[in-house]
Amino acid sequence: MTEGQTARRTLLTAAAMTIAGGVAAPLRAQGLAPTPTMRGGANNYLAGAPIVQRIGGGGFWMTGTVRRAGDGAPLPRIRIQVWAHTTEGHERDPHSHGATLTDANGVFRIEMPQIVPAFGQAHGHLAYDPAHDPNGFETVFLRPVMRSARDTSLNVDFVLRRA
């Protein structure tokens, strides 16, 4: 890298840190599109699943982030519900459902039993339901399919739009 490129990079980094209040922070995406609800995502949804530390015996991790449409700001304390067909039960079973809250950075993480194929596909279900959230975002149901039934984690991101 030339001396000019190094100086420019240093200046840009310093400017970004000044704008961010002295803390290195990623720039927020402008015009970030909301996540659309997926077909089949609401299958076997049970409203009001409890917030839990873990669903069943664990061994599989469902993770992701929740951000606001438009500016991409992380959304803390957003309730995400998770359910699936697992080694411990069917996705319609109440004990196969649980919810968690996002942290200050909009990140959620919940452990659950290993997801197994249902109707030929290993998939999970996740939901943001505004019935339990006073922030007024639109409902989103997701049904992501895993690459392999042997995967032990699934990362799913939400971008929510105000209702």
N, C-alpha and C positions, 0 to 999 in steps of 0.2 A: 504494500500500500504506500502511496506517495505521501510526502509530508502534508501536502494540501488536502488529500483525502482524510488523513488522520485528524487534521485540525477541524475540518468540516464535520466529521463524525463526532468529535468531542463537543463542538458547539451545539450540534443538534441534540445530543444526549443531555447536555446541561440545560438547554431550553426546555426539553421535555420534562426534566426533573423539576425545574422551576414551576412550570405549569401544573405539575402534579403535586405541588407542595413539598418538594424536596425528596420525594419518595419515587423510586423508579416504578412506573406503572405502565401496563400495556395501554396503547391508545384504544379508545372505544370505537367500535364500528359504527359508522353513520348509515342509517337506512337499513338496519338489520331486519330482515323479513321475519314475520311470526311463523311459528311451527304450526302447520295445518294438522288437524285431527286425522288420524289414520283409520281407514275402513277396518272394522273388526276390533278396534282398540277398546271399545266399551264392553266387549263380551265379558260376561260374568262379573261386571263391576258391582261392588257392594259399597254403597254410600256409607261414609263414616267409619271406615276401618281405623282401628286404634293406632296411635303413634307408638312404635315399638323400637327397641334396640336391635332386635333380630327377629326374623320370622323362622320358626322351627329351629332345627339343629344347626343351620347355617352351612357354610362351605362354598357358597356362590355369592359374588358381590354384584349388586346393581348400583351403578354410580352415574353421575352426570352433573350438569350445571343448569341453572335456570337464570335466564337473562331477560331484560325488557326489550321488546321490539323497538326499533328505531335507533336508540343510542347504545344498545348492548350492555347497559349497566347490570351488574349482578343483582339478583333479588334475594335478600336474606329472609329467613323465617317463612319460606313458601312451603306448603304442605304437598308432598308428592306421595301418592299411593302406588303400591307395587303389588302385583299378584301374578301367579304363573302355575302351570302344571309342573310339579316337582316330584322328587323322589319320595316326598312325604304327603302328597295330596294333589287333588285336582284343582284347577283354577277357580272352580265354583265353590270350593270348600272355604268357609270363613277362616279356618286356621292357615290358609294359603295366602291371606291378605294381610298387609300391614302398611303403615305410612311412616314417613320421616319428614324432618324439616331441613331446609337448606341452612348452611352456615352463613357467616357474614359475607363470604365471597360467592354466594349463590351455589355452593357445591353441596350435593347430597350423596350419601353412601349408606346402603343398608345391606346387611347380610341375610341370606335366605338359603333354603335347601337347593341342591343342584336342579336346574331346569332340565326337563326331559321333553322329548318330542310329543306333541299332541297333534293329531291329524297330519302326521308326517313332518312337522316342523317344530324345532326347538325355538320357542319364542317367549317373550315376557310381555307383560302389560303394565303400563304406567299411566297415571292420570294426574292432571292438575284440575281440581274441582273447586270453583270459587265459593261453593256453599259453605266451606270452612275457612274462608279467607276474606277479610274485609277490604282487600286491595282492589277488587273489581276487575280482574283480568278474565279473558274468555276461557272457557273450558277447553282442555286439550286432552285427548285420549291417544296413546301411542301403543303400537303392537310391533316392536322391532323383532326381526327374525335373526337368530344367531348364525354365525358362519358355520359353526360346528356344534353338535350336541355335546362335545367334550370340552367346550369353552367353560371356564370357571368364573367369568365375569362378563358384564355387558355394560357399556357406557352409552348413555342416552341423554341428549341435551334438549332443553326446552327453551323456546323464545316466546314469551307471552305478550299478548296485545291487550291493552285496556278494552274493557267491554263497552 
